[in-house]
Amino acid sequence: MNSSTERTHSILNTALGLVRNMGFESVSIASLAKEVGMSKSGLFAHFNSKEKMHLMILDHAADKFAHDIFRISLKSKRGLPRLRLIVKNWLSWFQVNGGGTCPFLAAAVEYDSRPGLVKDRIQLHIGRMIKSLNRSIDICVEEGEFVNDLDTKKATYEIYSLIVGQLVYLRTIEHKTASKMFKISFEELINRYSV
């Protein structure tokens, strides 16, 4: 990485932290410039517009997510061990670097009724996350760990919904037994899918 790329990467890390704790709409070029100690015009040179900044934050978050959740899990055994690691990494990702909400969920809520480039990018990244989760469930079927006739798209929906629900229970509701309930619910799903 050259120094300009490193600087942009550092700015995007800061922006991602702000988004995870304040939401997308709260992060403007002015607020980010203040946070990173730059002038608005200096930061504007990196992004050119608030929309482009939000797109770059989403792309940065997607790169980090793909690495921290899916690429790292490739080191584990195919099938159920890998799926378990993906889910574990996914849940712990919410708490990395001071925690915060999922940037994709924050963006999905803020942009759900606002067509445009940002919403398109959110759909792209969430679609890729779901597709990767679906592929890991397909592999569990291929490895003979889940039943052959498992509707893997429905299983993906169930596990993804459980992960999203866990975030809401932990962050929004601050439910004291959320993690315990997640573990029980996840194991019940795995048992239902298993051979």
Helices and strands as residue ranges (DSSP letters): H 3-22, H 29-36, H 40-47, H 50-65, I 66-71, G 72-75, H 80-93, G 96-98, H 103-111, H 117-142, H 152-167, I 168-173, H 178-193
